Amino acid sequence: MRMRLVHIAALLALVAVTAYGPATARLAGAVETAPSLSSIGPLAFAPDGTLYAADPQAATIFALDLGAQAGAAAGTANVAGLDQKLAAMLGTAAGDIQITDLAVHPKTHNSFVSVMRGQGAAAKPALFRVDGAGKIDLVAQESLKSTSVTLPNPPASAGGRNNRSQSITKLAYSNGRVWVAGLSNEEFASKLWSVAYPFAKADTGTSVEIYHGNHQQLETRSPVYAFIPYTINSQPYIIGAYLCTPLVKFPVSSLTPGQKFRGTTIAELGAGNRPIDMILYQKNGKEFLLMSNTSRGVMKIPTADFGSAAAITSPVTSETAGVPYEKIASMAGIQQLDRLDDSHSIVIASASGGVNLTAVDLP
């Protein structure tokens, strides 16, 4: 049944692929060069197919023109033992790779998977594409054209919570800008950046503070781990989630570079947990946010009350509070999540002896 659903997604994407052709829009702005990533983490696509890839070790974002490597066979087919197959293509064992993100091309509906091979300073980045026939290709980065922008004041490269791996924790594209969450080396370390594309120079970003009801304190040094650009009452917002797991809204109009701003906490979704990914979708005339987590499963959160939800400004002694959610028990062991089409998500989920790439009905 799931394979049939994936094939349906492939057929739905076929017309778009045919009209789109193999190449993405050419990059604009700085001189185009092959990307020189020292690491690869969060990924995000623009509607035109430009892929934004974070290099946390260099605190740099690359805009990649995938060209013909955007994909051919439309859609994404299920792949069992994905980690083993990726590792084999890199000449190593599954235990020696880390899958860092998953993103679906907006036109080919192929899935792109970022991977780090090895450990520590010796680890190397790789990018793979999975198409509608289930074919896995290693993206030839040396054949790509790219531009890049580096964030200022990155955290130290080792030691403590403020390490370089959290210089960029998540990316999203919206209305000509790349939104970036991560940490800086400043006293108010948690940051949100809005970087115009084509890239020029990144500003110092906005230092963001939250009240964490479960922790019963203000926090400035924990990064946003998952977020989405969102519109409330015709105004742009960022909806973000943190460790242990407050859900917070930030009006874009208040995110001023070089300044500090306290977001509005609208939910406490449980301790001992880190959010991984968020996607938006509609079902039966209602809108939902679907959020995957490290230890609290997948949460289906209605968005209708995001604008009117009361701010959490005092200690929360219960496990959860604020905007309600439903736990999706059928989606277990999710390590990466993205939206495949209007009816399906695509997930990387743990399975016996490894991880699988699978299309799943949106709940």
C-alpha positions as CSV (number, residue, x, y, z in Angstrom):
1,M,0.0,0.0,0.0
2,R,2.8,2.4,0.9
3,M,4.6,1.7,-2.3
4,R,1.4,2.4,-4.2
5,L,1.1,5.8,-2.4
6,V,4.7,6.7,-3.2
7,H,4.0,5.9,-6.9
8,I,1.0,8.1,-6.8
9,A,3.1,10.9,-5.5
10,A,5.6,10.3,-8.3
11,L,2.8,10.6,-10.9
12,L,1.6,13.8,-9.3
13,A,5.0,15.2,-9.5
14,L,5.7,14.1,-13.1
15,V,3.9,17.0,-14.8
16,A,5.9,19.5,-12.7
17,V,9.2,17.8,-13.5
18,T,8.4,17.8,-17.2
19,A,7.6,21.5,-17.2
20,Y,10.5,22.3,-14.9
21,G,13.3,20.6,-16.8
22,P,16.6,19.3,-15.2
23,A,18.1,22.6,-14.1
24,T,17.3,24.9,-11.3
25,A,17.3,28.7,-11.6
26,R,20.8,30.0,-11.8
27,L,22.2,31.5,-8.6
28,A,22.5,35.2,-8.4
29,G,24.7,37.6,-6.5
30,A,28.2,36.5,-5.6
31,V,30.6,34.6,-7.9
32,E,29.4,31.0,-8.4
33,T,31.9,28.3,-7.3
34,A,31.7,24.6,-6.4
35,P,30.7,24.3,-2.8
36,S,33.5,23.6,-0.2
37,L,31.5,22.2,2.7
38,S,33.5,21.1,5.7
39,S,30.4,19.6,7.3
40,I,26.7,19.3,6.3
41,G,23.7,19.6,8.5
42,P,20.3,21.2,8.0
43,L,18.8,21.5,4.5
44,A,16.0,23.6,3.1
45,F,14.6,24.2,-0.4
46,A,13.3,27.3,-2.1
47,P,10.3,26.9,-4.4
48,D,12.6,27.3,-7.5
49,G,14.7,24.3,-6.4
50,T,17.7,26.1,-4.9
51,L,19.0,23.9,-2.1
52,Y,20.3,25.7,1.0
53,A,22.7,23.5,2.9
54,A,24.2,24.4,6.3
55,D,27.9,23.9,7.1
56,P,27.8,24.2,10.9
57,Q,31.6,23.7,11.4
58,A,32.2,26.7,9.1
59,A,29.0,28.6,10.3
60,T,28.2,29.0,6.6
61,I,25.2,28.5,4.5
62,F,25.6,27.3,0.9
63,A,23.0,28.0,-1.9
64,L,23.3,25.1,-4.3
65,D,22.2,25.0,-7.9
66,L,21.6,21.3,-8.4
67,G,21.3,21.5,-12.2
68,A,20.7,18.1,-13.7
69,Q,21.2,16.5,-10.3
70,A,17.8,17.8,-9.2
71,G,16.4,14.5,-10.3
72,A,14.8,12.6,-13.1
73,A,12.3,9.9,-12.0
74,A,9.7,11.9,-10.1
75,G,8.8,11.2,-6.5
76,T,10.5,9.2,-3.8
77,A,10.3,5.4,-3.5
78,N,10.6,3.6,-0.2
79,V,14.1,2.4,0.6
80,A,14.7,-0.3,3.2
81,G,18.0,-0.3,5.0
82,L,18.8,3.3,3.9
83,D,21.7,3.7,6.3
84,Q,23.4,0.6,5.1
85,K,23.0,1.5,1.4
86,L,24.4,5.0,2.0
87,A,27.3,3.7,4.0
88,A,28.1,1.1,1.3
89,M,28.2,3.9,-1.3
90,L,30.7,5.7,1.0
91,G,32.8,2.6,1.5
92,T,32.1,2.3,5.2
93,A,29.8,0.7,7.7
94,A,26.4,2.0,8.7
95,G,27.6,2.7,12.2
96,D,30.2,5.1,10.8
97,I,27.7,7.5,9.2
98,Q,25.3,10.1,10.7
99,I,22.2,11.2,8.7
100,T,21.8,14.9,9.5
101,D,18.7,15.9,7.5
102,L,16.1,15.1,4.9
103,A,14.6,17.6,2.4
104,V,12.2,17.0,-0.5
105,H,12.8,18.9,-3.8
106,P,9.7,21.0,-4.4
107,K,9.4,20.1,-8.1
108,T,10.9,16.7,-8.7
109,H,9.8,15.4,-5.3
110,N,13.1,13.5,-5.0
111,S,14.4,13.3,-1.4
112,F,17.8,14.7,-0.5
113,V,19.7,13.3,2.4
114,S,22.7,14.9,4.1
115,V,25.2,12.6,5.7
116,M,28.4,12.9,7.7
117,R,30.9,10.0,7.3
118,G,33.3,9.4,10.1
119,Q,33.7,10.9,13.6
120,G,35.2,14.1,15.0
121,A,37.6,16.3,12.9
122,A,38.0,13.5,10.3
123,A,34.3,13.4,9.4
124,K,33.4,14.3,5.8
125,P,30.1,15.6,4.3
126,A,28.1,13.9,1.6
127,L,24.7,14.6,-0.1
128,F,22.5,11.9,-1.6
129,R,19.4,11.9,-3.8
130,V,16.6,9.2,-3.8
131,D,14.3,9.3,-6.7
132,G,10.9,7.8,-7.6
133,A,12.4,4.5,-8.8
134,G,14.3,4.1,-5.5
135,K,17.6,4.8,-7.1
136,I,20.2,6.4,-4.8
137,D,22.7,8.8,-6.2
138,L,25.7,10.5,-4.5
139,V,25.4,14.1,-5.5
140,A,28.6,15.2,-7.2
141,Q,29.3,18.4,-5.2
142,E,32.3,19.3,-7.4
143,S,29.8,19.7,-10.4
144,L,27.5,22.0,-8.6
145,K,27.5,25.8,-8.7
146,S,27.0,27.6,-5.4
147,T,27.2,30.9,-3.5
148,S,27.6,31.1,0.3
149,V,27.3,33.4,3.3
150,T,29.0,33.1,6.7
151,L,27.4,33.9,10.0
152,P,29.3,36.2,12.4
153,N,30.4,35.4,15.9
154,P,30.0,31.6,15.8
155,P,30.4,29.6,19.0
156,A,33.7,27.8,19.9
157,S,34.5,24.7,17.9
158,A,34.7,22.4,21.0
159,G,33.7,22.2,24.6
160,G,30.5,23.0,26.5
161,R,27.0,23.5,25.1
162,N,28.0,26.3,22.9
163,N,30.0,24.3,20.4
164,R,30.3,24.9,16.7
165,S,28.0,22.0,15.8
166,Q,25.1,24.2,17.0
167,S,26.1,27.3,15.1
168,I,23.3,26.3,12.7
169,T,20.5,24.1,14.0
170,K,17.8,24.6,11.4
171,L,17.1,26.4,8.1
172,A,14.0,27.5,6.3
173,Y,13.3,29.6,3.2
174,S,10.5,32.2,3.0
175,N,9.8,35.2,0.7
176,G,13.3,35.7,-0.6
177,R,15.0,35.2,2.7
178,V,16.8,32.2,4.4
179,W,15.9,31.9,8.1
180,V,18.5,30.4,10.3
181,A,18.4,29.3,13.9
182,G,21.5,28.6,16.0
183,L,24.0,29.8,18.6
184,S,26.5,32.6,18.6
185,N,29.4,33.2,21.0
186,E,27.5,36.2,22.6
187,E,26.1,36.3,26.1
188,F,22.6,36.0,24.7
189,A,23.7,33.1,22.5
190,S,20.4,31.9,21.0
191,K,19.9,33.6,17.6
192,L,17.5,33.9,14.7
193,W,19.0,35.3,11.4
194,S,17.1,36.4,8.3
195,V,19.5,36.4,5.4
196,A,18.4,37.9,2.1
197,Y,19.0,35.8,-1.0
198,P,20.9,36.4,-3.3
199,F,23.5,36.4,-0.5
200,A,25.5,39.5,0.4
201,K,26.5,39.6,4.1
202,A,24.9,38.2,7.1
203,D,24.1,40.7,10.0
204,T,24.5,39.8,13.6
205,G,21.0,38.4,13.9
206,T,18.5,38.8,16.7
207,S,19.2,37.4,20.1
208,V,16.1,35.6,21.2
209,E,15.0,34.9,24.8
210,I,12.1,32.7,26.0
211,Y,10.3,31.9,29.2
212,H,10.4,28.1,29.7
213,G,7.5,27.1,32.0
214,N,8.7,23.6,32.7
215,H,12.2,24.9,33.6
216,Q,10.6,27.9,35.5
217,Q,13.1,30.4,34.1
218,L,14.1,32.7,31.3
219,E,16.5,31.1,28.8
220,T,18.9,32.7,26.3
221,R,21.5,30.0,25.6
222,S,19.4,27.2,24.2
223,P,18.9,27.3,20.4
224,V,15.7,26.8,18.4
225,Y,15.9,23.2,17.1
226,A,13.0,23.2,14.8
227,F,10.9,26.1,13.3
228,I,8.6,27.1,10.5
229,P,7.8,30.6,9.0
230,Y,4.1,31.1,9.6
231,T,1.4,33.7,9.1
232,I,-0.9,34.9,11.9
233,N,-3.5,37.6,11.1
234,S,-1.7,38.4,7.8
235,Q,1.6,39.1,9.7
236,P,4.7,36.9,9.4
237,Y,5.9,34.9,12.4
238,I,8.4,32.3,13.2
239,I,7.0,29.3,15.2
240,G,9.9,27.5,17.0
241,A,10.5,24.7,19.4
242,Y,13.2,24.2,22.0
243,L,14.7,21.5,24.1
244,C,12.3,20.1,26.7
245,T,9.9,21.3,24.7
246,P,8.5,24.9,24.7
247,L,6.7,26.0,21.5
248,V,7.2,29.7,20.9
249,K,6.1,32.4,18.4
250,F,8.2,35.3,17.3
251,P,6.7,38.2,15.2
252,V,9.1,38.9,12.3
253,S,8.5,42.6,12.7
254,S,10.2,42.4,16.2
255,L,13.2,40.5,15.1
256,T,15.7,43.4,14.7
257,P,19.4,42.6,13.9
258,G,21.6,43.4,16.9
259,Q,18.8,43.6,19.3
260,K,17.2,41.2,21.9
261,F,13.6,39.9,21.8
262,R,11.6,37.7,24.0
263,G,9.2,35.3,22.2
264,T,5.8,34.2,23.4
265,T,5.7,30.7,24.7
266,I,2.3,29.2,23.7
267,A,2.9,25.5,24.7
268,E,4.9,23.3,26.9
269,L,5.1,19.9,25.2
270,G,7.2,17.9,27.7
271,A,10.6,17.5,29.2
272,G,13.5,15.2,28.2
273,N,12.9,15.8,24.6
274,R,14.4,17.6,21.6
275,P,12.3,18.6,18.5
276,I,13.7,17.4,15.2
277,D,11.5,18.6,12.3
278,M,8.2,20.5,11.6
279,I,5.9,20.5,8.6
280,L,2.6,22.2,7.9
281,Y,-0.3,20.5,6.2
282,Q,-4.1,20.7,5.8
283,K,-6.6,17.8,6.2
284,N,-10.4,17.9,6.2
285,G,-10.3,21.7,6.0
286,K,-8.1,22.2,9.0
287,E,-4.4,23.1,9.3
288,F,-1.9,21.2,11.5
289,L,1.7,21.4,12.4
290,L,3.4,17.9,12.5
291,M,6.5,17.8,14.7
292,S,8.9,14.9,15.2
293,N,10.9,14.6,18.4
294,T,13.7,12.6,19.8
295,S,11.8,11.0,22.7
296,R,8.2,12.1,22.6
297,G,7.2,10.7,19.2
298,V,5.4,12.7,16.5
299,M,2.9,15.4,17.6
300,K,0.0,16.7,15.6
301,I,-0.7,20.2,16.7
302,P,-3.8,22.2,15.4
303,T,-2.7,25.7,14.4
304,A,-6.1,27.4,14.8
305,D,-5.2,28.8,18.2
306,F,-1.6,30.0,17.5
307,G,-2.8,33.6,17.3
308,S,-5.0,33.7,20.4
309,A,-3.1,31.3,22.7
310,A,-2.4,32.7,26.1
311,A,1.3,33.4,26.8
312,I,2.9,31.1,29.3
313,T,4.8,33.4,31.7
314,S,4.7,31.5,35.0
315,P,6.0,28.1,36.2
316,V,4.3,25.0,34.7
317,T,4.1,22.1,37.1
318,S,2.1,19.7,34.9
319,E,3.8,17.7,32.1
320,T,2.3,19.8,29.3
321,A,0.4,23.1,29.0
322,G,-0.9,25.6,26.5
323,V,-1.8,24.6,22.9
324,P,-2.9,21.0,22.8
325,Y,-1.6,18.2,20.6
326,E,-2.2,14.6,19.6
327,K,0.5,12.0,19.7
328,I,0.6,10.0,16.5
329,A,1.3,6.5,17.8
330,S,1.6,5.0,14.3
331,M,4.7,7.1,13.5
332,A,7.4,5.7,15.8
333,G,11.1,6.0,15.7
334,I,11.1,9.0,13.3
335,Q,14.6,10.4,12.9
336,Q,13.9,12.8,10.0
337,L,10.7,14.2,8.5
338,D,9.6,16.3,5.6
339,R,6.5,16.8,3.5
340,L,6.4,14.8,0.3
341,D,3.1,16.1,-1.1
342,D,-0.3,17.2,0.0
343,S,-1.2,13.7,1.3
344,H,2.1,12.2,2.4
345,S,5.1,12.8,4.6
346,I,8.5,11.2,3.9
347,V,10.3,9.9,7.0
348,I,13.6,8.3,7.9
349,A,12.7,5.9,10.8
350,S,14.5,3.3,12.8
351,A,13.8,-0.3,12.0
352,S,15.3,-3.6,12.9
353,G,19.0,-3.4,12.2
354,G,18.9,0.1,10.7
355,V,16.7,2.8,9.3
356,N,14.2,3.0,6.4
357,L,13.0,5.8,4.1
358,T,9.3,5.5,3.9
359,A,6.3,7.5,2.6
360,V,3.6,7.9,5.3
361,D,0.0,9.2,5.0
362,L,-0.4,12.6,6.7
363,P,-2.4,11.9,9.8
